[in-house]
Amino acid sequence: MSSAKSATPADYDFLRTFVATQTGIELGPDRHYLVENRLLPLLEEFGFSSLHHLCLALQPSPQPPVLRERVIHALSTHETSFFRDPELFTALRSEIFPALLELHPSRPLSIWSAAASSGQEAYSLGILAAEMHLQPRPEITATDISAPVLAQAATGRYTLYELSRGLDNSALIQKYFTPVSGGAAIRRELLPPIHFAPLDLRHVPPSFPSFDLILCRNVLIYFDENTRARVVQHLIDHLLPGGFLVLGAAETIWQDLPCMSKVQSLLASYHQKQLT
Ligand SMILES: C[S@@+](CC[C@H](N)C(=O)[O-])C[C@H]1O[C@@H](n2cnc3c(N)ncnc32)[C@H](O)[C@@H]1O
């Protein structure tokens, strides 16, 4: 039911365009209630009497940076968990890392967790590498467009609820986390180096490094077709020959790209870049 605080259809169109321009995320035409539910809590915090006033404040360019960031954060999906899609982590252990180690037995492997959200994927990769005793230790880069999720990721602190999602193995919690008020903090000294940085996947600079393994999961589904194609091309451009690209379970490389082969194993599906 609409109230004096609700967004008008014109405000909703404005917010859809705003989010698409800022992040590439397409909000469907039927997400009105989701948008309202997520933005209404910001009204009191920023002193607006309605969503219409919030939209007006976003209209000058550049927008007030904190408001811009909070609106983008509120309207994006940051859902993630430790060892999300466990079969994939089994495939990393038994198929992907062994293949990469055969190609590069003596140099550190480089890994990119793209659209890393609050860091659970990057830390899961770190824990897996530590459990596998990968030597030399790989180097992990984790990026996301959202500053608030990266800030949480960098602290390495998670609530008990967040830990319970994917880390039900209490031996791993005992080994890799220290208790802190309300949850636990990851013991980064036990893991390979993990570096967190902001990055919009639509604009990856050519100077950004290339990697042996890229995980970019559960973000392409939110983009339109052109943005998806552009982001996939950036990922491939930053994948080293023989390197692996892992997308989300509902995602694939939609274009036919001769430089990439699809691997469908019993555990997971992923893509490998040709060696030459
Ligand atoms: C659903 S989460 C996926 C997290 C993790 N990859 C996983 O699968 O568990 C999607 C993440 O994509 C990020 N994102 C959205 N648009 C982005 C963009 N244009 N560039 C980089 N990250 C983006 C969001 O901030 C969010 O943290």
The ligand as a MOL file (V3000), in Angstrom:
LIG
                    3D

  0  0  0     0  0            999 V3000
M  V30 BEGIN CTAB
M  V30 COUNTS 27 29 0 0 0
M  V30 BEGIN ATOM
M  V30 1 C 25.2920 -11.3790 -4.9130 0
M  V30 2 S 26.8680 -10.6920 -4.5260 0 CHG=1
M  V30 3 C 27.9120 -12.0280 -4.9940 0
M  V30 4 C 29.0290 -12.2490 -3.9970 0
M  V30 5 C 29.9500 -13.4400 -4.3080 0
M  V30 6 N 30.5480 -13.3250 -5.6230 0
M  V30 7 C 29.1870 -14.7380 -4.2110 0
M  V30 8 O 28.8520 -15.3290 -5.2450 0
M  V30 9 O 28.9020 -15.1860 -3.0950 0 CHG=-1
M  V30 10 C 27.0340 -9.5280 -5.8650 0
M  V30 11 C 28.1180 -8.4710 -5.5960 0
M  V30 12 O 28.3570 -7.7890 -6.8340 0
M  V30 13 C 28.6940 -6.4490 -6.5330 0
M  V30 14 N 28.5340 -5.6270 -7.7580 0
M  V30 15 C 27.3790 -5.1790 -8.3140 0
M  V30 16 N 27.6480 -4.4540 -9.4140 0
M  V30 17 C 28.9970 -4.4670 -9.5640 0
M  V30 18 C 29.8810 -3.8990 -10.5150 0
M  V30 19 N 29.4250 -3.1500 -11.5530 0
M  V30 20 N 31.2090 -4.0770 -10.3530 0
M  V30 21 C 31.6840 -4.8140 -9.3100 0
M  V30 22 N 30.9000 -5.3850 -8.3720 0
M  V30 23 C 29.5660 -5.2120 -8.4980 0
M  V30 24 C 27.7300 -6.0900 -5.4190 0
M  V30 25 O 28.2010 -4.9570 -4.6790 0
M  V30 26 C 27.6860 -7.3880 -4.6000 0
M  V30 27 O 28.5690 -7.3380 -3.5010 0
M  V30 END ATOM
M  V30 BEGIN BOND
M  V30 1 1 1 2
M  V30 2 1 2 3
M  V30 3 1 2 10
M  V30 4 1 3 4
M  V30 5 1 4 5
M  V30 6 1 5 6
M  V30 7 1 5 7
M  V30 8 2 7 8
M  V30 9 1 7 9
M  V30 10 1 10 11
M  V30 11 1 11 12
M  V30 12 1 11 26
M  V30 13 1 12 13
M  V30 14 1 13 14
M  V30 15 1 13 24
M  V30 16 1 14 15
M  V30 17 1 14 23
M  V30 18 2 15 16
M  V30 19 1 16 17
M  V30 20 1 17 18
M  V30 21 2 17 23
M  V30 22 1 18 19
M  V30 23 2 18 20
M  V30 24 1 20 21
M  V30 25 2 21 22
M  V30 26 1 22 23
M  V30 27 1 24 25
M  V30 28 1 24 26
M  V30 29 1 26 27
M  V30 END BOND
M  V30 END CTAB
M  END
